């Protein structure tokens, strides 16, 4: 591979195994003393840990915020990035563009030193160094730190909006791919004609579930929500995007089937625990689509599970990238007063 392409993709930062891409690497070089022209250096103050990873860290650390912070610092020190070895996931970050940044990177991202930005690529591929863990904010799945990170030219970022609280925007941007992709799937069915799409959202009370529900409803779908926790279900009901919200454990496919019914055109799984694949597969209609927007999803369980119940459904793995996804998600947050209020209460 050409050296300029390797630099663009960040391969030069891989310590182990040599030649791997940064996301697949075991360990990255996170030093910021020798920044290349195409690297953007960021002074980091908040890590937004993805939901599946944070839940696993909470369970492992007995819910102790200090222990969670130490475990995250441990992972980063060992791997040069936040790449949870159990869930395989990471999150994204918030910080300020550093004066150390390379000139080509500043031009590529059209930013200047001092600009407030969040990355739109996973922390599993972002070189990261933590100097200090300041505070763990459990309800928001966010960790305040003092540290530095490096963004490659192949990556993405978003400038923080001036009209939304930073932590609120960060939480939404962490799952920015969910809402526009759900809207596209609903709109595709509308163009085919026939009745409005019937959509089921598993985990409708989490941030991706709330955004997906709101996007599906605005796109013209009939939406039903499933939530495992009564408090989160109450929040989803308050949003008003779902025609009904049922409390059921997504790991119990029969309970979900009884609570929600079957025959949905689109099932969106936003569940942050393992074992929710069959609930989605049993409730989707033959010829429908299951959209797994969850880092806890197992391809093996989904593929073999669908085969085992003879279900003919397209199964999509959630991609955090969608053209214009950051702008679309923030626009949804601005347009829906109830959605914005919930995000501000939870993450502001």
Buried (B, 14 or more C-beta within 10 A) or exposed (E): EEEEEBBBBBBBBBBEEEEBEBBEBBBBBBEBEEBBBBBBBBBBBBBBBBBBBBBBBBEBBEEBBEBBBBBBBEBBEEBBBBBBEEBEBBBBBBBBBBEBBBEBBBEBBEBEEEBBBBBBBBBBBBBBBBEEBEEBBBEBBBBBBEBBBBBBBBBBBBBBBEEBBBBBBBBBBBBBBBBBBBBEBBBEBBEEEEEBBBBBBBBBBBBBBBBBBBBBBBBEBBBBBBBBEEEBBEBBBBBBBBEEBBBBBBBBBEBBBEBBEEEBBBBBBBBBBBBBBBBBBBBBBEEBBBBBBBBBBBEEBBEEBBEEEEBEBEBBEBEBEBEEBBEBBBEBBEEBEBBBEBBBEBBB
